[in-house]
Amino acid sequence: MKKVITYGTFDLLHKGHIRLLERAASFGDNLIVALSTDEFNAVKGKKAYTSYEDRKYILKSIKYVDEVIPECDWEQKIDDVKKYGIDVFVMGDDWKGKFDFLKDYCQVVYLPRTGGISTSQIKSDLKDR
């Protein structure tokens, strides 16, 4: 079984998130999503509209997602790859090059983002209303 992992906050779920999950899942047989906890988002200077538990519930209901685990800090990625026997690490291409250190442990893939949609854009649009 080929295992894939991706990381993110997945707040205000939208088409771009679903497309990323669909494309990530196509690289293997099992997709794990490491979901940023509320505490880790605070460290990153981000505030999710939806709580970790609610975001986890939503992600688990998506057909492309097999498992959701907590992302608690930047340093856990190597341990996650080893612990879960990951074959492919997938992220959006806005992170290109940032996780190349994982190439010693698994394949690293950066996927193009879906144009015209992002959580930041949604927040900005709603603020302007």
PEDA-V388204 format. One record per helix or strand. SS is the DSSP state (a for helix, b for strand). FROM is the first residue (numbers start at 1). TO is the last residue. If there is no record, write none. Layout:
<<SS FROM TO> <SS FROM TO>>
This chain:
<<b 3 8> <a 15 25> <b 30 36> <a 38 44> <a 52 60> <b 67 71> <a 74 83> <b 88 92> <a 93 95> <a 100 104> <b 107 111> <a 119 127>>
